Amino acid sequence: MGPKPDIGWNFGDLVGENRKKIKCKFFQVVTAEGITRLKQHIAHKSEEVETCKKAPKEISVMLRKHLQESKTA
């Protein structure tokens, strides 16, 4: 059995063949540092990435919680 699929892929699409470039399904911005950066973008969690202005609040809160839990795991 392979690794568990990341929840972030529900909210972004791969740009080309590069797994580091992901386009946000809400805001159409492309993050260039991978799925964690996309989750930070939607969760409004990092100063290093533009925050998503169109993600529903409940999705932002869910991803913020997910990021915090994965940090402590």
PQR file of N, CA, C, O and H, with PARSE charges and radii, in Angstrom:
ATOM      1  N   MET A   1       0.845  -1.181   0.000 -0.4000 1.5000
ATOM      2  CA  MET A   1       0.000   0.000   0.000 -0.0000 2.0000
ATOM      3  C   MET A   1       0.890   1.244   0.000  0.5500 1.7000
ATOM      4  O   MET A   1       1.832   1.331   0.787 -0.5500 1.4000
ATOM      5  N   GLY A   2       0.597   2.203  -0.875 -0.4000 1.5000
ATOM      6  CA  GLY A   2       1.395   3.413  -1.007 -0.0000 2.0000
ATOM      7  C   GLY A   2       1.039   4.464   0.027  0.5500 1.7000
ATOM      8  O   GLY A   2       0.192   4.239   0.892 -0.5500 1.4000
ATOM      9  H   GLY A   2      -0.169   2.132  -1.515  0.4000 1.0000
ATOM     10  N   PRO A   3       1.693   5.616  -0.070 -0.5600 1.5000
ATOM     11  CA  PRO A   3       1.409   6.686   0.877  0.2800 2.0000
ATOM     12  C   PRO A   3      -0.024   7.207   0.720  0.5500 1.7000
ATOM     13  O   PRO A   3      -0.613   7.150  -0.359 -0.5500 1.4000
ATOM     14  N   LYS A   4      -0.561   7.714   1.829 -0.4000 1.5000
ATOM     15  CA  LYS A   4      -1.918   8.253   1.823 -0.0000 2.0000
ATOM     16  C   LYS A   4      -1.957   9.512   0.960  0.5500 1.7000
ATOM     17  O   LYS A   4      -1.067  10.355   1.075 -0.5500 1.4000
ATOM     18  H   LYS A   4      -0.083   7.760   2.706  0.4000 1.0000
ATOM     19  N   PRO A   5      -2.971   9.663   0.092 -0.5600 1.5000
ATOM     20  CA  PRO A   5      -3.070  10.870  -0.733  0.2800 2.0000
ATOM     21  C   PRO A   5      -3.229  12.114   0.155  0.5500 1.7000
ATOM     22  O   PRO A   5      -3.932  12.068   1.165 -0.5500 1.4000
ATOM     23  N   ASP A   6      -2.589  13.207  -0.214 -0.4000 1.5000
ATOM     24  CA  ASP A   6      -2.646  14.434   0.558 -0.0000 2.0000
ATOM     25  C   ASP A   6      -3.968  15.150   0.321  0.5500 1.7000
ATOM     26  O   ASP A   6      -4.437  15.243  -0.813 -0.5500 1.4000
ATOM     27  H   ASP A   6      -2.018  13.244  -1.035  0.4000 1.0000
ATOM     28  N   ILE A   7      -4.566  15.655   1.399 -0.4000 1.5000
ATOM     29  CA  ILE A   7      -5.840  16.374   1.325 -0.0000 2.0000
ATOM     30  C   ILE A   7      -5.750  17.604   0.424  0.5500 1.7000
ATOM     31  O   ILE A   7      -6.750  18.025  -0.157 -0.5500 1.4000
ATOM     32  H   ILE A   7      -4.184  15.579   2.321  0.4000 1.0000
ATOM     33  N   GLY A   8      -4.569  18.170   0.311 -0.4000 1.5000
ATOM     34  CA  GLY A   8      -4.375  19.368  -0.498 -0.0000 2.0000
ATOM     35  C   GLY A   8      -4.737  19.188  -1.963  0.5500 1.7000
ATOM     36  O   GLY A   8      -5.127  20.147  -2.629 -0.5500 1.4000
ATOM     37  H   GLY A   8      -3.757  17.827   0.783  0.4000 1.0000
ATOM     38  N   TRP A   9      -4.609  17.959  -2.473 -0.4000 1.5000
ATOM     39  CA  TRP A   9      -4.922  17.712  -3.891 -0.0000 2.0000
ATOM     40  C   TRP A   9      -6.399  17.888  -4.197  0.5500 1.7000
ATOM     41  O   TRP A   9      -6.774  17.957  -5.368 -0.5500 1.4000
ATOM     42  H   TRP A   9      -4.292  17.180  -1.933  0.4000 1.0000
ATOM     43  N   ASN A  10      -7.253  17.964  -3.177 -0.4000 1.5000
ATOM     44  CA  ASN A  10      -8.682  18.248  -3.407 -0.0000 2.0000
ATOM     45  C   ASN A  10      -8.890  19.694  -3.827  0.5500 1.7000
ATOM     46  O   ASN A  10      -9.944  20.032  -4.368 -0.5500 1.4000
ATOM     47  H   ASN A  10      -6.949  17.908  -2.226  0.4000 1.0000
ATOM     48  N   PHE A  11      -7.904  20.553  -3.589 -0.4000 1.5000
ATOM     49  CA  PHE A  11      -8.067  21.988  -3.790 -0.0000 2.0000
ATOM     50  C   PHE A  11      -7.094  22.578  -4.793  0.5500 1.7000
ATOM     51  O   PHE A  11      -7.047  23.796  -4.961 -0.5500 1.4000
ATOM     52  H   PHE A  11      -7.048  20.278  -3.150  0.4000 1.0000
ATOM     53  N   GLY A  12      -6.311  21.731  -5.466 -0.4000 1.5000
ATOM     54  CA  GLY A  12      -5.357  22.221  -6.447 -0.0000 2.0000
ATOM     55  C   GLY A  12      -5.154  21.238  -7.579  0.5500 1.7000
ATOM     56  O   GLY A  12      -5.401  20.040  -7.446 -0.5500 1.4000
ATOM     57  H   GLY A  12      -6.349  20.741  -5.329  0.4000 1.0000
ATOM     58  N   ASP A  13      -4.698  21.777  -8.691 -0.4000 1.5000
ATOM     59  CA  ASP A  13      -4.414  20.962  -9.879 -0.0000 2.0000
ATOM     60  C   ASP A  13      -2.951  21.118 -10.265  0.5500 1.7000
ATOM     61  O   ASP A  13      -2.397  22.216 -10.219 -0.5500 1.4000
ATOM     62  H   ASP A  13      -4.497  22.750  -8.799  0.4000 1.0000
ATOM     63  N   LEU A  14      -2.344  20.021 -10.639 -0.4000 1.5000
ATOM     64  CA  LEU A  14      -0.971  19.992 -11.098 -0.0000 2.0000
ATOM     65  C   LEU A  14      -0.832  20.838 -12.367  0.5500 1.7000
ATOM     66  O   LEU A  14      -1.694  20.798 -13.244 -0.5500 1.4000
ATOM     67  H   LEU A  14      -2.795  19.129 -10.676  0.4000 1.0000
ATOM     68  N   VAL A  15       0.251  21.595 -12.454 -0.4000 1.5000
ATOM     69  CA  VAL A  15       0.542  22.391 -13.643 -0.0000 2.0000
ATOM     70  C   VAL A  15       1.646  21.673 -14.396  0.5500 1.7000
ATOM     71  O   VAL A  15       2.794  21.662 -13.954 -0.5500 1.4000
ATOM     72  H   VAL A  15       0.951  21.627 -11.741  0.4000 1.0000
ATOM     73  N   GLY A  16       1.312  21.080 -15.516 -0.4000 1.5000
ATOM     74  CA  GLY A  16       2.288  20.315 -16.290 -0.0000 2.0000
ATOM     75  C   GLY A  16       2.714  19.059 -15.552  0.5500 1.7000
ATOM     76  O   GLY A  16       1.912  18.438 -14.854 -0.5500 1.4000
ATOM     77  H   GLY A  16       0.379  21.089 -15.875  0.4000 1.0000
ATOM     78  N   GLU A  17       3.974  18.686 -15.706 -0.4000 1.5000
ATOM     79  CA  GLU A  17       4.504  17.470 -15.098 -0.0000 2.0000
ATOM     80  C   GLU A  17       5.216  17.738 -13.776  0.5500 1.7000
ATOM     81  O   GLU A  17       5.618  16.803 -13.083 -0.5500 1.4000
ATOM     82  H   GLU A  17       4.625  19.190 -16.273  0.4000 1.0000
ATOM     83  N   ASN A  18       5.372  19.002 -13.430 -0.4000 1.5000
ATOM     84  CA  ASN A  18       6.129  19.388 -12.245 -0.0000 2.0000
ATOM     85  C   ASN A  18       5.238  19.355 -11.007  0.5500 1.7000
ATOM     86  O   ASN A  18       4.308  20.153 -10.896 -0.5500 1.4000
ATOM     87  H   ASN A  18       5.046  19.761 -13.993  0.4000 1.0000
ATOM     88  N   ARG A  19       5.512  18.438 -10.070 -0.4000 1.5000
ATOM     89  CA  ARG A  19       4.696  18.301  -8.850 -0.0000 2.0000
ATOM     90  C   ARG A  19       4.870  19.480  -7.897  0.5500 1.7000
ATOM     91  O   ARG A  19       4.165  19.570  -6.892 -0.5500 1.4000
ATOM     92  H   ARG A  19       6.268  17.789 -10.160  0.4000 1.0000
ATOM     93  N   LYS A  20       5.779  20.365  -8.195 -0.4000 1.5000
ATOM     94  CA  LYS A  20       5.990  21.550  -7.360 -0.0000 2.0000
ATOM     95  C   LYS A  20       5.064  22.695  -7.761  0.5500 1.7000
ATOM     96  O   LYS A  20       4.835  23.602  -6.960 -0.5500 1.4000
ATOM     97  H   LYS A  20       6.352  20.293  -9.011  0.4000 1.0000
ATOM     98  N   LYS A  21       4.529  22.676  -8.977 -0.4000 1.5000
ATOM     99  CA  LYS A  21       3.658  23.756  -9.448 -0.0000 2.0000
ATOM    100  C   LYS A  21       2.207  23.302  -9.407  0.5500 1.7000
ATOM    101  O   LYS A  21       1.803  22.375 -10.110 -0.5500 1.4000
ATOM    102  H   LYS A  21       4.715  21.939  -9.627  0.4000 1.0000
ATOM    103  N   ILE A  22       1.428  23.986  -8.558 -0.4000 1.5000
ATOM    104  CA  ILE A  22       0.039  23.599  -8.342 -0.0000 2.0000
ATOM    105  C   ILE A  22      -0.838  24.844  -8.416  0.5500 1.7000
ATOM    106  O   ILE A  22      -0.530  25.871  -7.812 -0.5500 1.4000
ATOM    107  H   ILE A  22       1.756  24.738  -7.987  0.4000 1.0000
ATOM    108  N   LYS A  23      -1.938  24.738  -9.167 -0.4000 1.5000
ATOM    109  CA  LYS A  23      -2.860  25.862  -9.314 -0.0000 2.0000
ATOM    110  C   LYS A  23      -4.039  25.698  -8.364  0.5500 1.7000
ATOM    111  O   LYS A  23      -4.691  24.654  -8.347 -0.5500 1.4000
ATOM    112  H   LYS A  23      -2.188  23.904  -9.658  0.4000 1.0000
ATOM    113  N   CYS A  24      -4.306  26.729  -7.578 -0.4000 1.5000
ATOM    114  CA  CYS A  24      -5.417  26.739  -6.630 -0.0000 2.0000
ATOM    115  C   CYS A  24      -6.742  26.708  -7.389  0.5500 1.7000
ATOM    116  O   CYS A  24      -6.936  27.478  -8.330 -0.5500 1.4000
ATOM    117  H   CYS A  24      -3.777  27.577  -7.592  0.4000 1.0000
ATOM    118  N   LYS A  25      -7.649  25.827  -6.988 -0.4000 1.5000
ATOM    119  CA  LYS A  25      -8.959  25.716  -7.640 -0.0000 2.0000
ATOM    120  C   LYS A  25      -9.874  26.891  -7.303  0.5500 1.7000
ATOM    121  O   LYS A  25     -10.842  27.149  -8.019 -0.5500 1.4000
ATOM    122  H   LYS A  25      -7.492  25.201  -6.224  0.4000 1.0000
ATOM    123  N   PHE A  26      -9.573  27.599  -6.225 -0.4000 1.5000
ATOM    124  CA  PHE A  26     -10.421  28.724  -5.826 -0.0000 2.0000
ATOM    125  C   PHE A  26      -9.974  30.036  -6.449  0.5500 1.7000
ATOM    126  O   PHE A  26     -10.795  30.784  -6.980 -0.5500 1.4000
ATOM    127  H   PHE A  26      -8.787  27.389  -5.644  0.4000 1.0000
ATOM    128  N   PHE A  27      -8.674  30.321  -6.389 -0.4000 1.5000
ATOM    129  CA  PHE A  27      -8.134  31.639  -6.716 -0.0000 2.0000
ATOM    130  C   PHE A  27      -7.331  31.650  -8.018  0.5500 1.7000
ATOM    131  O   PHE A  27      -6.967  32.719  -8.507 -0.5500 1.4000
ATOM    132  H   PHE A  27      -8.007  29.713  -5.958  0.4000 1.0000
ATOM    133  N   GLN A  28      -7.057  30.488  -8.576 -0.4000 1.5000
ATOM    134  CA  GLN A  28      -6.332  30.320  -9.838 -0.0000 2.0000
ATOM    135  C   GLN A  28      -4.872  30.787  -9.784  0.5500 1.7000
ATOM    136  O   GLN A  28      -4.247  30.978 -10.827 -0.5500 1.4000
ATOM    137  H   GLN A  28      -7.353  29.619  -8.178  0.4000 1.0000
ATOM    138  N   VAL A  29      -4.328  30.970  -8.577 -0.4000 1.5000
ATOM    139  CA  VAL A  29      -2.917  31.322  -8.435 -0.0000 2.0000
ATOM    140  C   VAL A  29      -2.103  30.033  -8.467  0.5500 1.7000
ATOM    141  O   VAL A  29      -2.573  28.986  -8.021 -0.5500 1.4000
ATOM    142  H   VAL A  29      -4.837  30.814  -7.730  0.4000 1.0000
ATOM    143  N   VAL A  30      -0.887  30.110  -8.992 -0.4000 1.5000
ATOM    144  CA  VAL A  30      -0.009  28.948  -9.046 -0.0000 2.0000
ATOM    145  C   VAL A  30       1.041  29.075  -7.956  0.5500 1.7000
ATOM    146  O   VAL A  30       1.771  30.065  -7.898 -0.5500 1.4000
ATOM    147  H   VAL A  30      -0.505  30.961  -9.354  0.4000 1.0000
ATOM    148  N   THR A  31       1.115  28.067  -7.090 -0.4000 1.5000
ATOM    149  CA  THR A  31       2.176  28.018  -6.092 -0.0000 2.0000
ATOM    150  C   THR A  31       3.317  27.192  -6.669  0.5500 1.7000
ATOM    151  O   THR A  31       3.088  26.225  -7.396 -0.5500 1.4000
ATOM    152  H   THR A  31       0.523  27.263  -7.137  0.4000 1.0000
ATOM    153  N   ALA A  32       4.536  27.576  -6.344 -0.4000 1.5000
ATOM    154  CA  ALA A  32       5.694  26.933  -6.962 -0.0000 2.0000
ATOM    155  C   ALA A  32       6.508  26.090  -5.996  0.5500 1.7000
ATOM    156  O   ALA A  32       7.615  25.675  -6.339 -0.5500 1.4000
ATOM    157  H   ALA A  32       4.722  28.361  -5.754  0.4000 1.0000
ATOM    158  N   GLU A  33       6.004  25.827  -4.811 -0.4000 1.5000
ATOM    159  CA  GLU A  33       6.781  25.082  -3.818 -0.0000 2.0000
ATOM    160  C   GLU A  33       6.103  23.795  -3.374  0.5500 1.7000
ATOM    161  O   GLU A  33       6.514  23.206  -2.374 -0.5500 1.4000
ATOM    162  H   GLU A  33       5.105  26.165  -4.531  0.4000 1.0000
ATOM    163  N   GLY A  34       5.092  23.347  -4.075 -0.4000 1.5000
ATOM    164  CA  GLY A  34       4.470  22.071  -3.745 -0.0000 2.0000
ATOM    165  C   GLY A  34       3.157  22.176  -2.987  0.5500 1.7000
ATOM    166  O   GLY A  34       2.624  23.266  -2.778 -0.5500 1.4000
ATOM    167  H   GLY A  34       4.757  23.825  -4.887  0.4000 1.0000
ATOM    168  N   ILE A  35       2.648  21.022  -2.580 -0.4000 1.5000
ATOM    169  CA  ILE A  35       1.317  20.913  -1.997 -0.0000 2.0000
ATOM    170  C   ILE A  35       1.229  21.602  -0.638  0.5500 1.7000
ATOM    171  O   ILE A  35       0.172  22.132  -0.295 -0.5500 1.4000
ATOM    172  H   ILE A  35       3.081  20.136  -2.749  0.4000 1.0000
ATOM    173  N   THR A  36       2.295  21.610   0.134 -0.4000 1.5000
ATOM    174  CA  THR A  36       2.262  22.289   1.432 -0.0000 2.0000
ATOM    175  C   THR A  36       2.043  23.779   1.251  0.5500 1.7000
ATOM    176  O   THR A  36       1.268  24.385   1.991 -0.5500 1.4000
ATOM    177  H   THR A  36       3.154  21.180  -0.145  0.4000 1.0000
ATOM    178  N   ARG A  37       2.714  24.375   0.280 -0.4000 1.5000
ATOM    179  CA  ARG A  37       2.519  25.807   0.014 -0.0000 2.0000
ATOM    180  C   ARG A  37       1.078  26.092  -0.420  0.5500 1.7000
ATOM    181  O   ARG A  37       0.508  27.114  -0.036 -0.5500 1.4000
ATOM    182  H   ARG A  37       3.343  23.883  -0.320  0.4000 1.0000
ATOM    183  N   LEU A  38       0.492  25.203  -1.211 -0.4000 1.5000
ATOM    184  CA  LEU A  38      -0.901  25.396  -1.609 -0.0000 2.0000
ATOM    185  C   LEU A  38      -1.801  25.387  -0.379  0.5500 1.7000
ATOM    186  O   LEU A  38      -2.688  26.231  -0.248 -0.5500 1.4000
ATOM    187  H   LEU A  38       0.955  24.373  -1.523  0.4000 1.0000
ATOM    188  N   LYS A  39      -1.575  24.438   0.516 -0.4000 1.5000
ATOM    189  CA  LYS A  39      -2.387  24.375   1.739 -0.0000 2.0000
ATOM    190  C   LYS A  39      -2.181  25.627   2.583  0.5500 1.7000
ATOM    191  O   LYS A  39      -3.135  26.129   3.176 -0.5500 1.4000
ATOM    192  H   LYS A  39      -0.855  23.753   0.410  0.4000 1.0000
ATOM    193  N   GLN A  40      -0.954  26.140   2.649 -0.4000 1.5000
ATOM    194  CA  GLN A  40      -0.696  27.380   3.384 -0.0000 2.0000
ATOM    195  C   GLN A  40      -1.408  28.558   2.733  0.5500 1.7000
ATOM    196  O   GLN A  40      -1.924  29.432   3.430 -0.5500 1.4000
ATOM    197  H   GLN A  40      -0.178  25.732   2.167  0.4000 1.0000
ATOM    198  N   HIS A  41      -1.439  28.588   1.418 -0.4000 1.5000
ATOM    199  CA  HIS A  41      -2.127  29.637   0.660 -0.0000 2.0000
ATOM    200  C   HIS A  41      -3.613  29.656   1.016  0.5500 1.7000
ATOM    201  O   HIS A  41      -4.170  30.719   1.288 -0.5500 1.4000
ATOM    202  H   HIS A  41      -1.020  27.878   0.852  0.4000 1.0000
ATOM    203  N   ILE A  42      -4.246  28.509   1.016 -0.4000 1.5000
ATOM    204  CA  ILE A  42      -5.676  28.424   1.297 -0.0000 2.0000
ATOM    205  C   ILE A  42      -5.963  28.654   2.779  0.5500 1.7000
ATOM    206  O   ILE A  42      -6.981  29.251   3.131 -0.5500 1.4000
ATOM    207  H   ILE A  42      -3.794  27.645   0.795  0.4000 1.0000
ATOM    208  N   ALA A  43      -5.069  28.183   3.645 -0.4000 1.5000
ATOM    209  CA  ALA A  43      -5.269  28.301   5.098 -0.0000 2.0000
ATOM    210  C   ALA A  43      -4.862  29.672   5.645  0.5500 1.7000
ATOM    211  O   ALA A  43      -5.073  29.957   6.824 -0.5500 1.4000
ATOM    212  H   ALA A  43      -4.242  27.699   3.359  0.4000 1.0000
ATOM    213  N   HIS A  44      -4.279  30.521   4.791 -0.4000 1.5000
ATOM    214  CA  HIS A  44      -3.784  31.835   5.233 -0.0000 2.0000
ATOM    215  C   HIS A  44      -2.753  31.648   6.344  0.5500 1.7000
ATOM    216  O   HIS A  44      -2.803  32.334   7.365 -0.5500 1.4000
ATOM    217  H   HIS A  44      -4.108  30.290   3.834  0.4000 1.0000
ATOM    218  N   LYS A  45      -1.832  30.728   6.144 -0.4000 1.5000
ATOM    219  CA  LYS A  45      -0.935  30.267   7.208 -0.0000 2.0000
ATOM    220  C   LYS A  45       0.513  30.713   7.055  0.5500 1.7000
ATOM    221  O   LYS A  45       1.291  30.499   7.985 -0.5500 1.4000
ATOM    222  H   LYS A  45      -1.791  30.171   5.315  0.4000 1.0000
ATOM    223  N   SER A  46       0.918  31.307   5.968 -0.4000 1.5000
ATOM    224  CA  SER A  46       2.333  31.629   5.783 -0.0000 2.0000
ATOM    225  C   SER A  46       2.495  33.013   5.171  0.5500 1.7000
ATOM    226  O   SER A  46       1.713  33.421   4.312 -0.5500 1.4000
ATOM    227  H   SER A  46       0.287  31.481   5.213  0.4000 1.0000
ATOM    228  N   GLU A  47       3.512  33.721   5.618 -0.4000 1.5000
ATOM    229  CA  GLU A  47       3.823  35.029   5.041 -0.0000 2.0000
ATOM    230  C   GLU A  47       4.558  34.866   3.709  0.5500 1.7000
ATOM    231  O   GLU A  47       4.727  35.834   2.968 -0.5500 1.4000
ATOM    232  H   GLU A  47       4.147  33.390   6.315  0.4000 1.0000
ATOM    233  N   GLU A  48       4.989  33.653   3.412 -0.4000 1.5000
ATOM    234  CA  GLU A  48       5.784  33.385   2.213 -0.0000 2.0000
ATOM    235  C   GLU A  48       4.930  33.126   0.968  0.5500 1.7000
ATOM    236  O   GLU A  48       5.463  32.962  -0.130 -0.5500 1.4000
ATOM    237  H   GLU A  48       4.851  32.867   4.014  0.4000 1.0000
ATOM    238  N   VAL A  49       3.611  33.091   1.141 -0.4000 1.5000
ATOM    239  CA  VAL A  49       2.727  32.806   0.017 -0.0000 2.0000
ATOM    240  C   VAL A  49       1.508  33.725   0.102  0.5500 1.7000
ATOM    241  O   VAL A  49       1.020  34.025   1.192 -0.5500 1.4000
ATOM    242  H   VAL A  49       3.178  33.225   2.033  0.4000 1.0000
ATOM    243  N   GLU A  50       1.026  34.166  -1.057 -0.4000 1.5000
ATOM    244  CA  GLU A  50      -0.159  35.013  -1.108 -0.0000 2.0000
ATOM    245  C   GLU A  50      -1.370  34.241  -0.562  0.5500 1.7000
ATOM    246  O   GLU A  50      -1.554  33.066  -0.877 -0.5500 1.4000
ATOM    247  H   GLU A  50       1.422  33.922  -1.942  0.4000 1.0000
ATOM    248  N   THR A  51      -2.187  34.907   0.255 -0.4000 1.5000
ATOM    249  CA  THR A  51      -3.356  34.229   0.814 -0.0000 2.0000
ATOM    250  C   THR A  51      -4.471  34.134  -0.224  0.5500 1.7000
ATOM    251  O   THR A  51      -4.617  35.002  -1.085 -0.5500 1.4000
ATOM    252  H   THR A  51      -2.036  35.862   0.511  0.4000 1.0000
ATOM    253  N   CYS A  52      -5.246  33.072  -0.123 -0.4000 1.5000
ATOM    254  CA  CYS A  52      -6.358  32.834  -1.041 -0.0000 2.0000
ATOM    255  C   CYS A  52      -7.539  33.710  -0.635  0.5500 1.7000
ATOM    256  O   CYS A  52      -8.021  33.630   0.495 -0.5500 1.4000
ATOM    257  H   CYS A  52      -5.128  32.367   0.576  0.4000 1.0000
ATOM    258  N   LYS A  53      -7.988  34.523  -1.538 -0.4000 1.5000
ATOM    259  CA  LYS A  53      -9.084  35.440  -1.256 -0.0000 2.0000
ATOM    260  C   LYS A  53     -10.451  34.841  -1.565  0.5500 1.7000
ATOM    261  O   LYS A  53     -11.475  35.461  -1.276 -0.5500 1.4000
ATOM    262  H   LYS A  53      -7.597  34.588  -2.456  0.4000 1.0000
ATOM    263  N   LYS A  54     -10.483  33.648  -2.147 -0.4000 1.5000
ATOM    264  CA  LYS A  54     -11.764  33.077  -2.578 -0.0000 2.0000
ATOM    265  C   LYS A  54     -12.118  31.741  -1.940  0.5500 1.7000
ATOM    266  O   LYS A  54     -13.212  31.225  -2.168 -0.5500 1.4000
ATOM    267  H   LYS A  54      -9.651  33.144  -2.382  0.4000 1.0000
ATOM    268  N   ALA A  55     -11.225  31.176  -1.154 -0.4000 1.5000
ATOM    269  CA  ALA A  55     -11.523  29.887  -0.515 -0.0000 2.0000
ATOM    270  C   ALA A  55     -12.594  30.085   0.553  0.5500 1.7000
ATOM    271  O   ALA A  55     -12.546  31.064   1.298 -0.5500 1.4000
ATOM    272  H   ALA A  55     -10.336  31.596  -0.969  0.4000 1.0000
ATOM    273  N   PRO A  56     -13.554  29.175   0.638 -0.5600 1.5000
ATOM    274  CA  PRO A  56     -14.553  29.259   1.704  0.2800 2.0000
ATOM    275  C   PRO A  56     -13.875  29.182   3.074  0.5500 1.7000
ATOM    276  O   PRO A  56     -12.891  28.464   3.253 -0.5500 1.4000
ATOM    277  N   LYS A  57     -14.410  29.924   4.025 -0.4000 1.5000
ATOM    278  CA  LYS A  57     -13.811  29.995   5.359 -0.0000 2.0000
ATOM    279  C   LYS A  57     -13.659  28.614   5.994  0.5500 1.7000
ATOM    280  O   LYS A  57     -12.643  28.332   6.629 -0.5500 1.4000
ATOM    281  H   LYS A  57     -15.209  30.507   3.880  0.4000 1.0000
ATOM    282  N   GLU A  58     -14.668  27.750   5.824 -0.4000 1.5000
ATOM    283  CA  GLU A  58     -14.593  26.423   6.445 -0.0000 2.0000
ATOM    284  C   GLU A  58     -13.443  25.586   5.871  0.5500 1.7000
ATOM    285  O   GLU A  58     -12.858  24.769   6.582 -0.5500 1.4000
ATOM    286  H   GLU A  58     -15.493  27.979   5.308  0.4000 1.0000
ATOM    287  N   ILE A  59     -13.120  25.783   4.597 -0.4000 1.5000
ATOM    288  CA  ILE A  59     -11.991  25.079   3.981 -0.0000 2.0000
ATOM    289  C   ILE A  59     -10.675  25.632   4.546  0.5500 1.7000
ATOM    290  O   ILE A  59      -9.764  24.867   4.862 -0.5500 1.4000
ATOM    291  H   ILE A  59     -13.595  26.447   4.019  0.4000 1.0000
ATOM    292  N   SER A  60     -10.580  26.945   4.671 -0.4000 1.5000
ATOM    293  CA  SER A  60      -9.382  27.557   5.244 -0.0000 2.0000
ATOM    294  C   SER A  60      -9.140  27.057   6.661  0.5500 1.7000
ATOM    295  O   SER A  60      -8.014  26.705   7.016 -0.5500 1.4000
ATOM    296  H   SER A  60     -11.320  27.567   4.415  0.4000 1.0000
ATOM    297  N   VAL A  61     -10.188  27.025   7.464 -0.4000 1.5000
ATOM    298  CA  VAL A  61     -10.073  26.565   8.854 -0.0000 2.0000
ATOM    299  C   VAL A  61      -9.668  25.090   8.896  0.5500 1.7000
ATOM    300  O   VAL A  61      -8.812  24.703   9.692 -0.5500 1.4000
ATOM    301  H   VAL A  61     -11.102  27.310   7.175  0.4000 1.0000
ATOM    302  N   MET A  62     -10.275  24.274   8.046 -0.4000 1.5000
ATOM    303  CA  MET A  62      -9.962  22.844   8.010 -0.0000 2.0000
ATOM    304  C   MET A  62      -8.480  22.627   7.661  0.5500 1.7000
ATOM    305  O   MET A  62      -7.800  21.823   8.299 -0.5500 1.4000
ATOM    306  H   MET A  62     -10.970  24.588   7.400  0.4000 1.0000
ATOM    307  N   LEU A  63      -7.988  23.347   6.651 -0.4000 1.5000
ATOM    308  CA  LEU A  63      -6.588  23.178   6.259 -0.0000 2.0000
ATOM    309  C   LEU A  63      -5.632  23.738   7.307  0.5500 1.7000
ATOM    310  O   LEU A  63      -4.544  23.194   7.501 -0.5500 1.4000
ATOM    311  H   LEU A  63      -8.540  24.000   6.133  0.4000 1.0000
ATOM    312  N   ARG A  64      -6.018  24.809   7.982 -0.4000 1.5000
ATOM    313  CA  ARG A  64      -5.189  25.341   9.065 -0.0000 2.0000
ATOM    314  C   ARG A  64      -5.033  24.285  10.157  0.5500 1.7000
ATOM    315  O   ARG A  64      -3.937  24.072  10.675 -0.5500 1.4000
ATOM    316  H   ARG A  64      -6.901  25.250   7.825  0.4000 1.0000
ATOM    317  N   LYS A  65      -6.140  23.626  10.501 -0.4000 1.5000
ATOM    318  CA  LYS A  65      -6.113  22.561  11.509 -0.0000 2.0000
ATOM    319  C   LYS A  65      -5.257  21.394  11.013  0.5500 1.7000
ATOM    320  O   LYS A  65      -4.444  20.859  11.766 -0.5500 1.4000
ATOM    321  H   LYS A  65      -7.031  23.799  10.081  0.4000 1.0000
ATOM    322  N   HIS A  66      -5.433  21.000   9.756 -0.4000 1.5000
ATOM    323  CA  HIS A  66      -4.652  19.916   9.159 -0.0000 2.0000
ATOM    324  C   HIS A  66      -3.147  20.220   9.231  0.5500 1.7000
ATOM    325  O   HIS A  66      -2.354  19.353   9.598 -0.5500 1.4000
ATOM    326  H   HIS A  66      -6.093  21.434   9.144  0.4000 1.0000
ATOM    327  N   LEU A  67      -2.763  21.446   8.880 -0.4000 1.5000
ATOM    328  CA  LEU A  67      -1.355  21.823   8.915 -0.0000 2.0000
ATOM    329  C   LEU A  67      -0.812  21.761  10.338  0.5500 1.7000
ATOM    330  O   LEU A  67       0.310  21.305  10.557 -0.5500 1.4000
ATOM    331  H   LEU A  67      -3.407  22.150   8.582  0.4000 1.0000
ATOM    332  N   GLN A  68      -1.598  22.216  11.297 -0.4000 1.5000
ATOM    333  CA  GLN A  68      -1.153  22.184  12.693 -0.0000 2.0000
ATOM    334  C   GLN A  68      -0.991  20.753  13.179  0.5500 1.7000
ATOM    335  O   GLN A  68      -0.011  20.430  13.852 -0.5500 1.4000
ATOM    336  H   GLN A  68      -2.509  22.586  11.120  0.4000 1.0000
ATOM    337  N   GLU A  69      -1.951  19.888  12.842 -0.4000 1.5000
ATOM    338  CA  GLU A  69      -1.880  18.481  13.265 -0.0000 2.0000
ATOM    339  C   GLU A  69      -0.708  17.757  12.614  0.5500 1.7000
ATOM    340  O   GLU A  69      -0.054  16.938  13.261 -0.5500 1.4000
ATOM    341  H   GLU A  69      -2.746  20.150  12.296  0.4000 1.0000
ATOM    342  N   SER A  70      -0.434  18.042  11.354 -0.4000 1.5000
ATOM    343  CA  SER A  70       0.675  17.366  10.679 -0.0000 2.0000
ATOM    344  C   SER A  70       2.020  17.862  11.217  0.5500 1.7000
ATOM    345  O   SER A  70       3.020  17.147  11.154 -0.5500 1.4000
ATOM    346  H   SER A  70      -0.965  18.707  10.828  0.4000 1.0000
ATOM    347  N   LYS A  71       2.037  19.067  11.735 -0.4000 1.5000
ATOM    348  CA  LYS A  71       3.253  19.635  12.324 -0.0000 2.0000
ATOM    349  C   LYS A  71       3.601  18.928  13.636  0.5500 1.7000
ATOM    350  O   LYS A  71       4.776  18.773  13.969 -0.5500 1.4000
ATOM    351  H   LYS A  71       1.225  19.647  11.786  0.4000 1.0000
ATOM    352  N   THR A  72       2.577  18.502  14.377 -0.4000 1.5000
ATOM    353  CA  THR A  72       2.804  17.849  15.666 -0.0000 2.0000
ATOM    354  C   THR A  72       2.902  16.340  15.545  0.5500 1.7000
ATOM    355  O   THR A  72       3.287  15.671  16.504 -0.5500 1.4000
ATOM    356  H   THR A  72       1.623  18.628  14.106  0.4000 1.0000
ATOM    357  N   ALA A  73       2.564  15.794  14.394 -0.4000 1.5000
ATOM    358  CA  ALA A  73       2.589  14.324  14.226 -0.0000 2.0000
ATOM    359  C   ALA A  73       3.988  13.811  14.003  0.5500 1.7000
ATOM    360  O   ALA A  73       4.185  12.607  13.844 -0.5500 1.4000
ATOM    361  H   ALA A  73       2.252  16.338  13.615  0.4000 1.0000
TER
END
